[in-house]
Amino acid sequence: MKIGIVSSESHPMNAAAAARSGSWASLFVEMGHEVTVFSSCEAHSEKRNLVRSWFRAPDNRASVAKRLLQEVCLGVDLAFRIMLKARKTEVNLITSPPFVMAAFCAFACRLAGIPYVFDVRDRYPNVLFELKVLSRDGLPGRMLLGLEKVICNSSFFVSTVTKGLLADLRGIAHGRDPFLSFNGFADKAFHDQLLSRPQFPRFTVVYHGRLGRFYDMDALCEVIEIVEEMEPKIRFLMIGDLSVFRARKPWKTVEFMDEMPLEKLAPVLARCHVGICLLKETDAMRKALPAKTFDFMGAGLPMVVSPGGELLELVAKEGMGIGFHKNDASKIAQAIVDLHQEKDQLETLRANALIARTRYGRDKQAKCLLEKITRETIF
């Protein structure tokens, strides 16, 4: 089968969309399919067909107006390229966000007569409502919701990454259930041999990735400050482009590492003791399962997470960490100190994480999605 994958971010970019689309591309090729990837100008590949835009991927840290312009530019360019390469694909897999980019690409597929699967990692209309950028009842908000419904109704089928989003999309996804395909962790990067690596001598709590508008930076700062006072032997390791966080104060127990490829990141995570992820207390984030938490799972790390929602439910169900219904910095800090002192509890959580990781590899998730595409195409 000739499969197109449309993603604003692709290899070698360090981003959730790149990781998700990359796992699809690699597995689909291994299974004997012809894959064409449509992505931004930052993407590079020597292993598969790549159609690159003139434009960069939208910046999560940009203003809403600037990001909208970036999405429009990338979307229009990729839409043109999808129609130009129409004979190279029999079905396109479009992942969103960026929502506006994905909308242009979906309409290009319709114009070219190419069936498409719409993959929803975040419902961006709802995210904009929660950030109070737009009103759900205003004309722009209603137009976005209408556009989302048209895209979903016109798709081959809708896939998504969490049970919460699955429930949200059920009513607008062409009258049938969307398909659940978790992000998972990269099997090749987080191979089993990593799990036997010695941990850092100093108890290390790790965060990696961006601290964008969906993460509670204030709560994380407060947690670190409290832990510094309670137990200064605990180290916090922050990995990524975190200049804003670094500039907040002269940290005593925080060490920083620059953003790095997943192949280099995985061995570092495997040597840590605990992963931390504090989301903002919004409805959208209660339906989120950030890619970084699957990386923690791949590295066999127990997690400390908040607030209440699907992430907390997953961690509690698998018994692989400690979750909090609210971003209560004092309680979260105390839990970290307790894990440092109570080695038996830490080992129990780690053992549960190692059991859970066998079910959440990206290859397994991608294979299920491919089977769904193939089955739907045949019938």
Phi and psi in degrees as a GROMACS rama.xvg file:
@    title "Ramachandran Plot"
@    xaxis  label "Phi"
@    yaxis  label "Psi"
@TYPE xy
-95.1459  111.206  LYS-2
-115.929  127.994  ILE-3
-98.5942  139.49  GLY-4
-119.467  120.91  ILE-5
-110.907  115.169  VAL-6
-147.697  136.086  SER-7
-65.1791  -25.7443  SER-8
-125.958  137.79  GLU-9
-149.145  175.359  SER-10
-51.5045  137.519  HIS-11
-99.7301  27.4022  PRO-12
-69.7425  143.864  MET-13
-93.661  91.1449  ASN-14
-158.731  157.03  ALA-15
-60.9453  -41.8205  ALA-16
-64.4167  -38.609  ALA-17
-65.0968  -41.7667  ALA-18
-64.8845  -42.7825  ALA-19
-67.2451  -50.6582  ARG-20
-66.8805  -33.4271  SER-21
-65.26  -38.9332  GLY-22
-65.9695  -39.1933  SER-23
-60.2882  -51.7743  TRP-24
-58.9149  -46.7384  ALA-25
-62.5691  -46.7045  SER-26
-68.8877  -41.8042  LEU-27
-61.3418  -39.8192  PHE-28
-65.5409  -44.0805  VAL-29
-59.7393  -31.1666  GLU-30
-84.3741  4.10138  MET-31
93.55  12.2882  GLY-32
-93.8596  155.468  HIS-33
-92.4056  120.524  GLU-34
-115.124  133.684  VAL-35
-121.268  125.526  THR-36
-103.171  128.231  VAL-37
-106.638  120.281  PHE-38
-153.145  -174.774  SER-39
-77.7981  175.921  SER-40
-70.6701  -15.9183  CYS-41
-75.6953  -15.0714  GLU-42
-74.4269  145.895  ALA-43
-144.491  144.812  HIS-44
-160.134  136.403  SER-45
-108.094  -3.9326  GLU-46
-100.997  -19.0894  LYS-47
-148.028  168.081  ARG-48
-65.361  129.243  ASN-49
-130.636  126.771  LEU-50
-110.02  111.581  VAL-51
-101.397  139.276  ARG-52
-77.0074  165.742  SER-53
-76.2267  -15.6746  TRP-54
-108.269  156.647  PHE-55
-82.1322  164.617  ARG-56
-68.3257  143.75  ALA-57
-57.8859  144.581  PRO-58
-93.5166  121.399  ASP-59
-62.9196  -23.2215  ASN-60
-92.0123  -2.43924  ARG-61
-75.6805  162.239  ALA-62
-62.8399  160.215  SER-63
-59.2891  -41.9173  VAL-64
-64.4037  -43.5911  ALA-65
-66.9788  -41.6737  LYS-66
-64.3821  -39.8535  ARG-67
-59.2476  -44.8175  LEU-68
-61.6554  -41.8939  LEU-69
-62.47  -41.2661  GLN-70
-65.2817  -41.9775  GLU-71
-62.603  -46.9626  VAL-72
-60.4395  -48.2001  CYS-73
-66.5394  -40.4347  LEU-74
-64.4801  -45.4855  GLY-75
-63.6698  -42.884  VAL-76
-64.3859  -47.5367  ASP-77
-67.6649  -34.8949  LEU-78
-60.3611  -44.2583  ALA-79
-60.8854  -42.1035  PHE-80
-70.3722  -34.2453  ARG-81
-62.1454  -43.5644  ILE-82
-68.4514  -36.4056  MET-83
-65.6074  -33.7738  LEU-84
-103.013  26.5687  LYS-85
-56.8505  -33.7054  ALA-86
-74.5214  -12.3406  ARG-87
-87.2719  -8.58031  LYS-88
-133.406  139.166  THR-89
-100.19  -22.9868  GLU-90
-152.484  140.531  VAL-91
-113.464  140.024  ASN-92
-110.135  109.105  LEU-93
-106.787  121.294  ILE-94
-104.965  138.094  THR-95
-135.337  142.737  SER-96
-77.5572  167.995  PRO-97
-72.4913  127.673  PRO-98
-67.6005  -44.4647  PHE-99
-65.7663  -42.7726  VAL-100
-57.2779  -47.9444  MET-101
-62.0151  -35.9223  ALA-102
-63.0747  -46.0694  ALA-103
-59.4092  -41.9985  PHE-104
-69.0316  -35.4944  CYS-105
-65.1025  -42.7375  ALA-106
-68.752  -31.5293  PHE-107
-63.7721  -40.3703  ALA-108
-61.9898  -41.985  CYS-109
-63.4078  -43.2057  ARG-110
-64.1651  -35.4678  LEU-111
-86.8365  -5.44284  ALA-112
72.8448  29.8681  GLY-113
-105.395  121.614  ILE-114
-60.0469  146.633  PRO-115
-137.436  149.812  TYR-116
-101.884  130.388  VAL-117
-101.47  113.202  PHE-118
-100.997  116.829  ASP-119
-105.972  109.428  VAL-120
-91.5694  -26.2705  ARG-121
-150.987  140.404  ASP-122
-84.8833  94.6866  ARG-123
-65.0357  -30.5468  TYR-124
-55.9774  -45.3599  PRO-125
-66.4797  -37.9027  ASN-126
-61.2799  -43.0403  VAL-127
-65.5569  -33.5146  LEU-128
-66.8958  -43.1233  PHE-129
-70.0466  -30.0289  GLU-130
-79.6053  -2.19378  LEU-131
62.6929  27.3284  LYS-132
-76.8027  -38.5433  VAL-133
-132.203  157.797  LEU-134
-97.8273  136.769  SER-135
-60.4913  -30.8903  ARG-136
-90.6606  -10.2072  ASP-137
-76.0416  166.097  GLY-138
-60.9322  -48.0525  LEU-139
-59.902  -39.5376  PRO-140
-63.9667  -44.572  GLY-141
-65.1695  -35.7428  ARG-142
-65.8956  -41.0052  MET-143
-64.2186  -43.0703  LEU-144
-63.652  -39.235  LEU-145
-64.8918  -41.1812  GLY-146
-63.3385  -41.7954  LEU-147
-59.7107  -42.933  GLU-148
-64.9905  -41.3083  LYS-149
-62.1146  -44.4285  VAL-150
-63.3685  -44.7533  ILE-151
-65.8656  -44.1498  CYS-152
-64.8714  -29.0013  ASN-153
-89.1756  -5.66865  SER-154
-79.9542  160.422  SER-155
-59.5208  -50.2759  PHE-156
-163.905  169.31  PHE-157
-108.781  133.5  VAL-158
-113.738  155.98  SER-159
-153.823  175.614  THR-160
-110.365  -11.2649  VAL-161
-139.998  159.76  THR-162
-67.1622  -32.9896  LYS-163
-63.7234  -45.0546  GLY-164
-66.966  -34.8277  LEU-165
-57.9743  -45.678  LEU-166
-65.8677  -40.7396  ALA-167
-60.5299  -41.7622  ASP-168
-84.8466  -11.7525  LEU-169
-58.8194  -34.439  ARG-170
-80.2946  -12.0122  GLY-171
-123.069  8.05752  ILE-172
-102.076  63.4923  ALA-173
62.6361  26.8763  HIS-174
73.561  9.83772  GLY-175
-137.875  163.953  ARG-176
-65.925  134.621  ASP-177
-64.8658  165.741  PRO-178
-103.828  130.543  PHE-179
-90.5879  121.144  LEU-180
-136.139  99.0852  SER-181
-60.3299  156.995  PHE-182
-62.5135  -51.1901  ASN-183
72.1829  179.971  GLY-184
-112.675  158.111  PHE-185
-75.2889  111.519  ALA-186
-60.6898  -40.7657  ASP-187
-70.1948  -37.2801  LYS-188
-73.545  -43.0867  ALA-189
-99.7563  61.7847  PHE-190
-74.8701  162.468  HIS-191
-61.828  -29.698  ASP-192
-63.5168  -24.084  GLN-193
-63.773  -28.7248  LEU-194
-69.6377  -15.69  LEU-195
-97.3493  3.07405  SER-196
-67.8203  142.488  ARG-197
-66.2924  141.207  PRO-198
-78.7098  162.406  GLN-199
-58.517  142.656  PHE-200
-58.4771  -33.7099  PRO-201
-95.2547  132.553  ARG-202
-55.4176  121.698  PHE-203
-124.296  124.81  THR-204
-102.046  126.562  VAL-205
-116.812  143.377  VAL-206
-128.733  139.071  TYR-207
-139.039  152.875  HIS-208
108.496  -161.519  GLY-209
-91.0233  149.643  ARG-210
-105.812  70.1869  LEU-211
-78.4181  -165.912  GLY-212
-71.9721  -5.66277  ARG-213
-99.4163  -1.21868  PHE-214
-110.75  144.541  TYR-215
-88.2326  86.2663  ASP-216
-65.0908  -37.9929  MET-217
-61.6948  -44.4244  ASP-218
-64.3131  -40.7483  ALA-219
-63.0843  -43.3905  LEU-220
-58.8189  -45.0999  CYS-221
-65.3122  -39.9173  GLU-222
-59.102  -47.262  VAL-223
-62.6119  -42.7257  ILE-224
-61.1143  -41.6613  GLU-225
-67.6665  -43.2441  ILE-226
-64.1932  -36.6504  VAL-227
-57.5055  -38.3423  GLU-228
-76.4693  -38.0163  GLU-229
-77.7209  -44.1004  MET-230
-149.624  86.9114  GLU-231
-67.291  -6.29644  PRO-232
-76.0523  -16.6823  LYS-233
-79.2019  132.007  ILE-234
-106.289  139.983  ARG-235
-106.457  127.051  PHE-236
-110.119  118.342  LEU-237
-110.823  119.96  MET-238
-118.552  124.459  ILE-239
136.332  -171.78  GLY-240
-83.2346  87.7116  ASP-241
-123.524  40.4705  LEU-242
-61.4329  -36.6029  SER-243
-65.3519  -43.1162  VAL-244
-66.4815  -41.9773  PHE-245
-60.8783  -34.9112  ARG-246
-80.5595  -4.8638  ALA-247
-62.549  -40.0616  ARG-248
-168.239  165.641  LYS-249
-77.3322  89.9364  PRO-250
-64.3488  141.096  TRP-251
-92.0119  -36.9361  LYS-252
-118.374  13.9142  THR-253
-107.036  131.545  VAL-254
-116.272  146.176  GLU-255
-117.419  142.724  PHE-256
-128.149  144.439  MET-257
-69.5115  160.746  ASP-258
-54.9756  142.025  GLU-259
-144.113  157.351  MET-260
-60.3941  153.807  PRO-261
-58.6118  -34.4175  LEU-262
-63.4056  -29.8534  GLU-263
-89.8543  -29.6367  LYS-264
-68.7275  -41.4083  LEU-265
-55.8586  -46.7652  ALA-266
-63.9953  -30.0462  PRO-267
-70.3457  -46.097  VAL-268
-60.0027  -39.2696  LEU-269
-64.8718  -18.3782  ALA-270
-92.8737  -5.44214  ARG-271
-84.2782  176.006  CYS-272
-108.002  -36.9358  HIS-273
-144.578  140.421  VAL-274
-102.351  149.372  GLY-275
-129.353  139.581  ILE-276
-148.614  109.782  CYS-277
-113.694  106.956  LEU-278
-88.2821  162.621  LEU-279
-73.5043  153.355  LYS-280
-84.9664  76.6047  GLU-281
-130.584  161.534  THR-282
-61.8659  -40.2239  ASP-283
-62.3395  -41.8078  ALA-284
-73.4784  -21.6643  MET-285
-73.3383  -12.5526  ARG-286
-107.63  16.0316  LYS-287
-104.029  146.781  ALA-288
-129.492  86.1549  LEU-289
-57.2245  144.963  PRO-290
-58.6147  -32.5984  ALA-291
-62.3212  -30.2535  LYS-292
-70.8087  -30.1663  THR-293
-71.3968  -32.765  PHE-294
-62.5532  -42.274  ASP-295
-58.7688  -43.3383  PHE-296
-62.7449  -43.2075  MET-297
-60.3299  -32.3748  GLY-298
-86.2343  0.622476  ALA-299
73.0643  27.1713  GLY-300
-93.0561  132.187  LEU-301
-61.9876  155.287  PRO-302
-125.685  150.198  MET-303
-115.118  119.205  VAL-304
-135.41  157.73  VAL-305
-165.934  164.657  SER-306
-87.29  -165.583  PRO-307
-61.2468  145.366  GLY-308
153.74  -160.658  GLY-309
-67.099  -35.0601  GLU-310
-63.4685  -47.8381  LEU-311
-60.8635  -40.7392  LEU-312
-62.9742  -40.7811  GLU-313
-65.3645  -45.5819  LEU-314
-62.0285  -41.535  VAL-315
-69.021  -42.4535  ALA-316
-60.7237  -42.8452  LYS-317
-85.3143  -8.39901  GLU-318
62.1716  35.8197  GLY-319
-113.858  22.6298  MET-320
174.515  -168.955  GLY-321
-122.997  130.08  ILE-322
-122.028  154.69  GLY-323
-130.615  139.591  PHE-324
-75.2218  -21.5922  HIS-325
-134.753  158.65  LYS-326
-80.2905  69.1123  ASN-327
-88.7922  101.572  ASP-328
-60.2137  -40.043  ALA-329
-65.7909  -41.2676  SER-330
-69.7149  -39.4212  LYS-331
-65.3497  -42.4962  ILE-332
-61.5714  -43.2396  ALA-333
-62.4527  -39.413  GLN-334
-62.423  -39.4042  ALA-335
-65.3382  -44.0789  ILE-336
-62.0966  -40.4055  VAL-337
-62.5591  -41.1273  ASP-338
-64.192  -35.4015  LEU-339
-64.3335  -35.2555  HIS-340
-90.0325  -31.2073  GLN-341
-103.494  86.4786  GLU-342
-63.9744  -33.2277  LYS-343
-64.0141  -43.4469  ASP-344
-62.6504  -42.8353  GLN-345
-60.5221  -43.2529  LEU-346
-66.479  -35.8169  GLU-347
-64.161  -45.4121  THR-348
-63.0479  -40.0436  LEU-349
-65.067  -42.6952  ARG-350
-60.7912  -40.8221  ALA-351
-66.5444  -37.0199  ASN-352
-64.2287  -37.9125  ALA-353
-67.5347  -34.1136  LEU-354
-70.0623  -44.2119  ILE-355
-63.8553  -36.162  ALA-356
-61.5453  -22.3916  ARG-357
-66.1167  -15.5396  THR-358
-105.925  -3.22796  ARG-359
-125.333  27.2026  TYR-360
-71.5954  146.807  GLY-361
-65.5657  -33.5136  ARG-362
-61.6793  -40.8817  ASP-363
-65.0643  -42.621  LYS-364
-65.0141  -42.569  GLN-365
-66.788  -36.826  ALA-366
-64.2813  -41.4203  LYS-367
-63.1377  -40.029  CYS-368
-66.0251  -41.6608  LEU-369
-62.5171  -41.6175  LEU-370
-61.1361  -38.6492  GLU-371
-64.4478  -44.6726  LYS-372
-62.2714  -46.4031  ILE-373
-63.7694  -43.2986  THR-374
-63.9827  -44.2722  ARG-375
-66.7127  -35.48  GLU-376
-66.8349  -41.2673  THR-377
-65.2309  -41.9116  ILE-378
